[in-house]
Amino acid sequence: MKIAFVDIDGTILDYSKGINYPSEICIEMFRQFRAQGNILIIATSRSHLPDGLNKEMFDGFIFSNGQYIEYHNQILLNNCFSKEQILFQQSIYNKHNAGSFYSGVIGQWISPFRKDLAVDHMVYFGLDRTKVDEIFLPFDIDLIECTAVTAAFENNEDMWLAKAELPEDWIIHAYDEESIRMDVHLPGITKGSSCVFLTNHIGLNREDSYAFGDGLNDIEMLELVGYGVALGNANDRVKESADYVALSIEEDGLAHAFKSIFKL
């Protein structure tokens, strides 16, 4: 039995390139992989599946860069920010003119301050702008249960200044190209550590664990599993951390990697 951890954005989907749904060959490779008795897990910075993916395609989920773990409908971890930590972040994001939104397994919340920036960021990653008001819950600090916070900025300087005011031990992935933003998570847990935890929880050996990704937040995951695969569209730092570099997402690299590696 093998376990495969698969990233979403830039690996299965890429809304910026019009890849809003997994290809038919990708879906078929997933089906065959599971039919062999193997385990397929989503591992993403997102807090929930996008509309383009069907939950029934997978055995479990690692959301929010590791802060939430679910396996066969059982929640194994749900590491949420406290009310005080949310208010603290709000003060920093407001100071640096950032829009912010808060994501957890029960829902999403968007701050009214610079809502335009936060919405623009989410549209970049596939959100239908016309559905914002129906997707997000009322912004009530007392009701927010989030495992991830994303802050979107107008420029790099504001982002780096805001990052410098957050606790050094928090896990922060900052992106200073295209959609300028940072994803913020609590310390001690990462996407990679949650992959290791779930592998051990199921009782599998490290050599039977595989990971597929393209982003900087995937590097640790690719290094901690038994066999790491970077998509061809990943940057050089990600590729250097992998055991194998697949074709790009535009070339159905994930599906071809599954077919080759798992002899499907």
N, C-alpha and C positions, 0 to 999 in steps of 0.2 A: 504493500500500500504506500502511495506517495501523497504528499500534500503540496498544493501549488497556491501561492499567494499572488494575486494579480491586482495591480494598480488600475485606476480608471482613466483619469485625464492624461492624454498623450500616449496611453497604452491600449485601452479598449476604445475610447471615444476621444474626439478632439473637435469641440464645437467651433473653434476658430477656423478649422479646415472643412467644416461641413460634415464631419463624421459624427452624426448624432445618434447612431445606432450601431451595434456590433454587426459585422458582416455575417453573411450566412455561413461562410466557411469557419469563422470564429465560433459561432454558436455550435456548429457541428463538432468542432474539435473539443469544445467544453463538454458536449454531450458524450462523446466517445471516451474522454478522459474519466468522467465520472462513472460511465458504464463499466469501466475496468475495475471499479471498486476504489478509485482514488478520491481524494477530497479537494474541493475547489473553494477557495476563500478569497473574497474581495478584501484588499488592504489599501485604504485610501485616506486622504486628508478630509474628504467629504464626511458629513455627519449622517448621510442617508443616501440611498440609491437615487440616481437621476431617473427621469421618466424613460430613458432609452434602455434601461436594464430591468430584467424581470427577476424578482427575488428568488423564484423557483429554480433559477439556473445555478444557484450556489448553495454550498453547505453551511456557510457562515460568513461573518462580516467583521472586519476590523475597521472601525470608523475613527474619524478625528485623529489621524496619525497615531493610533494605538490606544486612545483614551476610552474606547468602547469596544468590547469584544462580545460577539454573539456566535454561538455554535449550535446548530440544530434547534433553533428557536429558544435556546437557553442563554440568558444574559450572564456572562462571566465577569464583566467589568463595566462600570459606568461612572467614570471619574469626572465629576462636575465641578465647575468653578463655584465658589461661595458668592453670596450677595455682596460682601465687602470687596472681594476681588473684582467683581464686575463693575462696581461703582468706582473703584480705583482706576480701572482701565478707561472708563468713560471720561474721567477727568483728564487723563493724558491725551486721549484721542481728540477731545474737544479743544484742548490747548493747541494741538498741532493740526487742526482743521481737517480731521479725518472722519470719514464715514465708517460705521462699524456695524457688523451683524453677528449674532450669537446663535450657535447651532447645537442641537442635541437630538437625541433619538426621538423625543416626543414632539419636536417642532423647531421652528426658527423664529428669531426675533430681530428686528432691525431698528437701530436707534434713529430717532427723528432728526438728530443733528447730522447735517451733511448726508442725508438719505440719498441724495442724487449720486454721490460718489460710490456708495455701497451698492446701489442698484446697477450702476454702470459696470461695476466689477462683476456682478453676478450675471448680467446679460452677456458679458464676454465669455462666461463659462456655461452659457446655454439657457439662462432663465428667460422666459417669455415676459417681457416688460409689462404686458397688459395684465398679468396674473399676480403681480407683486402683492396687492392688497388682500387677495384671497389665500396666498401661500403663507404669509407671515402672521404670527400671532400678535395680539396687542402687546406693546412694549411696556410690561409691568415687571420691574426689577424683582418683586417678591415671587413671581411665578416663573422666572427664567431658570431652566435646568439645561445648562450648556456644557458641552465637553470641548468646544472649540470656539475661538473668537477670530474673526478676520477684520482687519482694519485696512481701508483703502485710502490712498493719499493722492494728492495732486502732483507731488514731486518727490524725488528721492531724498532731498534734504529733510523734509518734514518726517518722512518715514524713519530715517536713521536717528533723528533726534528723539522721536517717540520711543523707538526701540531701546535707546540708551536709558530711558527712565523706567523701563520695566525690570522686574527682578532678574538678575543674571542667571539664576538657575532655571527659569522658565524656558520651555522649549519653543523657540521662535524661528520660523522659516520666513525670511524676508526675500522679496522678489523685486528687483529694481529695473525690470524691463517690461515693456508692454503694459499690462495691468499692474500698477505699482501698489503692492500690498504686503502685509505680513500675516501669517497664520500663527496664532498664539495658543499654546497648550500648557498644562500644568507639568511640573518637573517629575522626573523619575520614570516616565513611561514614554516609549516611542513606538513608532510603527514596527521597527525591527524587534524591539523587546517583546512586543505583543505577539509577533510571529513565532518567536522562540517559545513564549509561554504556551501558546495554543498547540504548537508541535509537541511539547512535553506533556501537556494536559491530555492530548489524545493518545500518547504513548508511542509516538514515532521517533525514530532516530534522526539526527541532524542531516545525515546523508540522503534521507528520503524527503527532504524539504527543498522546495524550489520557489523562486520569486521572479516576478516579471515587472519591470518599471522603466520610467524614463526621466524622473525628476530628481532634483537634489535631495528631496526628502526620502527618496528610495535607496540612497546609497547604503545606509546602515543595514536596511533590510536585505539588499543584494549580497552584502558581505557576511551577514549572520546565518543565512540559510546554507544548505549544502551546495546549492547551485544557483547562481544569480544570473539573470538574463536582462540585458539592457536593450531597449528598442533602438533602432537605427537613428531615430530622430532625437535621441538623448544627446546631451552635450558630452564633451570629452571626459569630464570628471566622473560622470555616471558610468560611462563606458569602461573607464579604467577600473572601476570597482566590481565589474561583472566578470563572470567566467565565460560568457558568450554574448556576442552582439548580434541581434537579429536584424531583419529588414525593418524599415520604418513603418509607422502606422499606416501611411498611405499605401504601402505595398503589402498590407495584411501581415506585417511582421510577427504579431502575436500568434496568429493562427499557424503560420508556417513554422514558428519555433515549437509550438505544441506538437505539431505533426512530426517534426524531426526528432525532438528530444524524447518524446514519449512513444515513438514508433506507432503513431495512430494511422 
